[in-house]
Amino acid sequence: MRHKGLTPPRDAGEDYTLIDLGCGDGLGLIVQAVADPASRFIGIDAMPGHITRGQAIIAELALQNIELRCETFAEALQKEPVPADYVTVQGVWSWISPENQRALLQLVAENLKPAGVAMLGYNSLPGWMQVVGFQKMIRMVSLDYQGTPTEKFWQALSHVRTASEAGMYALDGSQFEWFDQIRQGLPEDYFAHEYLNGHWQPMWSGDAITDAAAHDLCFQCSGSRERLRDDFVYQAAKRAEIEKVANIPAREIMKDMLANTWFRRDIFSKSALKPLDRDKAIDQRMDGYWAALTPKSQAKFSARSPAGTLKFDNAAAHHILDHLEFGPASLNAIYDAKAPGTRADILNTIDSLFFAAQIEPVDPPQSGGAVEQLNAWLAALEQNGSPMNAMLTPYGPMSVAEGKIADLLTDGAARERMGL
């Protein structure tokens, strides 16, 4: 948010309350609850199995600052609101009925503090345009088959694939090539949940922004790494066309059309957020901490985007990654370590490295004795077949590749890089 010139709900290190709607088993919340023991976390999900599993984990870890509730969004609306600094919704918005969507937005609005922010993630158009027909055909054909949802899905997929091969205008085979790629590494029962949901419907961002506004939720900006900077995503001619569009819903749809966006993470508030003074925003960004996601030897100094290839194989990028080999650090510390160029050069290069998923923002270091215990528990969970993509560090949760936690815990260089 500081990058967009907006005042965040709190300063780094301050306690906060976070509500996650559609939290599943709450494992992500659990990791965050261990990282921030003085803050409060509430997860709400309508699936009893999800909540039961999450509650068992909470009891096993003896956590006191997290609560999981098995409730529909309509049921949650009957409870007393909990003033939250953050409300997160990851994906569920585009998976539920219109009635539940309205309840979801009302729940966000009633629980969000005046200066708080909500992050709503959802499948978006036009990226899913061709897949909409793919999903619709499979779901409807599955109604002709018997068995479990998983069995019905695979029978319907085979039927629709054969029909496509016979000649189907809207399903020309490219959708099946796409599906055959994404199915690798995913459990077979995942797809019944994904494609047999009658309410699944990717959303136009303009409609999402308008629907949220009806509940007094103001769109602020995109929170996606892929939309960090317009000049990284759109060529100059496209940016000029975007600037001609005055109304925000239409402008965001145009951005999505130009970039063929598949997923959005949008930031909303209950009112316009206070803008940050430019110099103050820069100072606060320089105070921020960053961590490298891979060893420098594996780093990439370019990234593809709709605008072309972003290249940043420069002295500043090498200096930043050299410094981060020894653990997370603030930009001030990186700059003060005889960084080449100016603060503006460092900030610009940080943007490039982040856009290319070579680094990620982390919290200032905190003392806490639960880091090693939780990571050992996560490694055991992963070895028992639960996919994990994060682990805990003194700098908060950090992204990791699935299946790698146990290896990282015994890799001395990786431990140093993560500040363990």
HELIX and SHEET records of a PDB file:
HELIX    1   1 ARG A    2  LYS A    4  5                                   3    
HELIX    2   2 LEU A   27  ALA A   35  1                                   9    
HELIX    3   3 PRO A   48  LEU A   61  1                                  14    
HELIX    4   4 PHE A   73  ALA A   76  1                                   4    
HELIX    5   5 VAL A   92  TRP A   95  5                                   4    
HELIX    6   6 PRO A   98  ASN A  111  1                                  14    
HELIX    7   7 MET A  129  SER A  142  1                                  14    
HELIX    8   8 PRO A  149  GLY A  167  1                                  19    
HELIX    9   9 SER A  174  ILE A  182  1                                   9    
HELIX   10  10 TYR A  190  TYR A  195  1                                   6    
HELIX   11  11 SER A  205  ALA A  213  1                                   9    
HELIX   12  12 ARG A  225  ARG A  227  5                                   3    
HELIX   13  13 ASP A  230  VAL A  233  1                                   4    
HELIX   14  14 ALA A  236  GLU A  243  1                                   8    
HELIX   15  15 ILE A  248  ALA A  259  1                                  12    
HELIX   16  16 ARG A  278  ASP A  287  1                                  10    
HELIX   17  17 LYS A  296  GLN A  298  5                                   3    
HELIX   18  18 ALA A  315  LEU A  324  1                                  10    
HELIX   19  19 LEU A  331  ASP A  336  1                                   6    
HELIX   20  20 ARG A  343  PHE A  355  1                                  13    
HELIX   21  21 VAL A  371  GLN A  383  1                                  13    
HELIX   22  22 ILE A  405  LEU A  409  1                                   5    
HELIX   23  23 GLY A  412  MET A  418  1                                   7    
SHEET    1   A 7 ILE A  66  CYS A  70  0                                        
SHEET    2   A 7 ARG A  40  ASP A  45  1                                        
SHEET    3   A 7 THR A  17  LEU A  21  1                                        
SHEET    4   A 7 ALA A  84  GLN A  90  1                                        
SHEET    5   A 7 LEU A 112  ASN A 123  1                                        
SHEET    6   A 7 PHE A 263  SER A 269 -1                                        
SHEET    7   A 7 CYS A 218  SER A 222 -1                                        
SHEET    1   B 3 ALA A 329  SER A 330  0                                        
SHEET    2   B 3 TYR A 289  ALA A 292 -1                                        
SHEET    3   B 3 ILE A 359  VAL A 362 -1                                        
SHEET    1   C 2 SER A 302  SER A 305  0                                        
SHEET    2   C 2 GLY A 308  LYS A 311 -1                                        
SHEET    1   D 2 ALA A 390  THR A 393  0                                        
SHEET    2   D 2 GLY A 396  SER A 399 -1                                        
END                                                                             
